[in-house]
Amino acid sequence: MNTTCLLVWVVALLLVPFVIFARFCESEKETLFRLRKDGRSYRWIAARLGLSVYRVNKNLMLTPRIS
């Protein structure tokens, strides 16, 4: 392996724990917004997270839109 390839692997392996940690630290509102931005329905999000559809809708209405 050349040096560049080795460096890319090291950086990739160091980023994996950071990505996992960032996902676990995500708030409920951030999770709802991310799933809705991915095209999921309110009903699907509610079933997946164990929330009511009303709560999902309410939290998404109160979440500022950051594109």
Backbone as CSV, one residue per row, in Angstrom:
resi,resn,N_x,N_y,N_z,CA_x,CA_y,CA_z,C_x,C_y,C_z
1,MET,0.840,-1.190,0.000,0.000,0.000,0.000,0.877,1.243,0.000
2,ASN,0.427,2.202,-0.738,1.188,3.441,-0.722,0.724,4.320,0.440
3,THR,1.416,5.376,0.661,1.173,6.245,1.809,-0.197,6.917,1.738
4,THR,-0.594,7.342,0.577,-1.886,8.014,0.433,-3.037,7.082,0.774
5,CYS,-2.988,5.878,0.288,-4.035,4.900,0.569,-4.101,4.595,2.066
6,LEU,-2.960,4.443,2.679,-2.903,4.184,4.116,-3.480,5.355,4.902
7,LEU,-3.157,6.560,4.485,-3.673,7.761,5.152,-5.192,7.845,5.021
8,VAL,-5.723,7.519,3.866,-7.173,7.537,3.657,-7.857,6.523,4.563
9,TRP,-7.314,5.336,4.709,-7.884,4.325,5.596,-7.860,4.767,7.053
10,VAL,-6.775,5.377,7.466,-6.671,5.848,8.857,-7.721,6.923,9.131
11,VAL,-7.876,7.868,8.226,-8.875,8.927,8.399,-10.283,8.337,8.424
12,ALA,-10.566,7.406,7.533,-11.888,6.776,7.495,-12.185,6.033,8.795
13,LEU,-11.213,5.307,9.310,-11.417,4.558,10.553,-11.566,5.475,11.765
14,LEU,-10.929,6.629,11.727,-11.068,7.579,12.821,-12.411,8.311,12.776
15,LEU,-13.004,8.447,11.603,-14.285,9.143,11.474,-15.479,8.284,11.865
16,VAL,-15.361,6.980,11.781,-16.494,6.095,12.095,-16.997,6.296,13.520
17,PRO,-16.149,6.289,14.550,-16.674,6.516,15.908,-17.324,7.890,16.065
18,PHE,-16.798,8.900,15.393,-17.379,10.233,15.474,-18.783,10.260,14.884
19,VAL,-18.988,9.608,13.758,-20.305,9.573,13.122,-21.304,8.835,14.011
20,ILE,-20.897,7.726,14.586,-21.771,6.967,15.483,-22.103,7.793,16.723
21,PHE,-21.117,8.455,17.298,-21.331,9.289,18.483,-22.263,10.456,18.167
22,ALA,-22.093,11.078,17.015,-22.950,12.202,16.620,-24.394,11.743,16.459
23,ARG,-24.623,10.559,15.931,-25.986,10.052,15.744,-26.643,9.764,17.091
24,PHE,-25.885,9.255,18.067,-26.453,8.980,19.383,-26.746,10.250,20.164
25,CYS,-26.034,11.324,19.881,-26.240,12.596,20.580,-27.327,13.446,19.926
26,GLU,-27.913,12.956,18.869,-28.932,13.691,18.140,-30.202,13.795,18.981
27,SER,-30.785,14.988,19.037,-32.020,15.167,19.796,-33.203,14.576,19.034
28,GLU,-34.328,14.468,19.721,-35.525,13.913,19.098,-35.975,14.780,17.921
29,LYS,-35.925,16.085,18.086,-36.344,16.984,17.017,-35.431,16.868,15.806
30,GLU,-34.148,16.729,16.045,-33.206,16.567,14.931,-33.455,15.250,14.193
31,THR,-33.769,14.202,14.956,-34.072,12.909,14.344,-35.335,13.003,13.489
32,LEU,-36.365,13.647,14.028,-37.608,13.810,13.284,-37.370,14.586,11.996
33,PHE,-36.642,15.680,12.089,-36.382,16.504,10.917,-35.567,15.739,9.877
34,ARG,-34.578,14.975,10.330,-33.740,14.208,9.406,-34.563,13.144,8.674
35,LEU,-35.406,12.431,9.420,-36.229,11.394,8.801,-37.249,11.995,7.837
36,ARG,-37.825,13.128,8.195,-38.800,13.779,7.317,-38.115,14.306,6.054
37,LYS,-36.905,14.816,6.222,-36.137,15.311,5.075,-35.768,14.157,4.134
38,ASP,-35.622,12.952,4.697,-35.335,11.765,3.888,-36.574,11.253,3.154
39,GLY,-37.730,11.886,3.397,-38.946,11.517,2.676,-39.864,10.567,3.419
40,ARG,-39.622,10.353,4.692,-40.482,9.451,5.475,-41.776,10.152,5.858
41,SER,-42.854,9.388,5.990,-44.150,9.955,6.362,-44.221,10.151,7.869
42,TYR,-45.192,10.988,8.275,-45.394,11.207,9.709,-45.747,9.892,10.401
43,ARG,-46.583,9.093,9.771,-47.004,7.813,10.351,-45.824,6.854,10.494
44,TRP,-44.954,6.797,9.495,-43.794,5.906,9.536,-42.841,6.345,10.651
45,ILE,-42.597,7.653,10.745,-41.701,8.176,11.788,-42.265,7.864,13.165
46,ALA,-43.574,8.080,13.337,-44.208,7.829,14.632,-44.090,6.361,15.025
47,ALA,-44.333,5.466,14.086,-44.233,4.035,14.387,-42.791,3.644,14.689
48,ARG,-41.856,4.190,13.950,-40.443,3.843,14.124,-39.897,4.298,15.474
49,LEU,-40.310,5.507,15.919,-39.781,6.070,17.160,-40.693,5.850,18.362
50,GLY,-41.842,5.244,18.145,-42.761,4.982,19.256,-43.450,6.234,19.757
51,LEU,-43.761,7.157,18.849,-44.435,8.408,19.199,-45.797,8.440,18.539
52,SER,-46.613,9.405,18.959,-47.882,9.594,18.268,-47.641,10.459,17.026
53,VAL,-48.540,10.309,16.058,-48.439,11.108,14.836,-48.594,12.582,15.181
54,TYR,-49.456,12.883,16.144,-49.649,14.265,16.584,-48.345,14.862,17.097
55,ARG,-47.623,14.099,17.914,-46.369,14.610,18.474,-45.320,14.833,17.385
56,VAL,-45.257,13.935,16.425,-44.321,14.094,15.309,-44.654,15.369,14.546
57,ASN,-45.936,15.543,14.226,-46.365,16.726,13.486,-46.074,18.002,14.276
58,LYS,-46.364,17.991,15.565,-46.146,19.159,16.417,-44.665,19.515,16.481
59,ASN,-43.804,18.521,16.684,-42.378,18.790,16.788,-41.794,19.290,15.458
60,LEU,-42.309,18.777,14.350,-41.809,19.235,13.056,-42.272,20.649,12.738
61,MET,-43.454,21.029,13.227,-43.919,22.397,13.005,-43.089,23.391,13.817
62,LEU,-42.580,22.956,14.970,-41.824,23.846,15.838,-40.340,23.864,15.509
63,THR,-39.888,22.969,14.643,-38.472,22.878,14.291,-38.152,23.900,13.210
64,PRO,-37.145,24.759,13.452,-36.763,25.702,12.405,-36.209,24.972,11.193
65,ARG,-36.561,25.436,10.013,-36.127,24.799,8.775,-34.724,25.252,8.400
66,ILE,-33.781,24.320,8.466,-32.400,24.586,8.069,-32.093,23.699,6.895
67,SER,-31.860,24.276,5.745,-31.630,23.474,4.548,-30.186,23.290,4.282
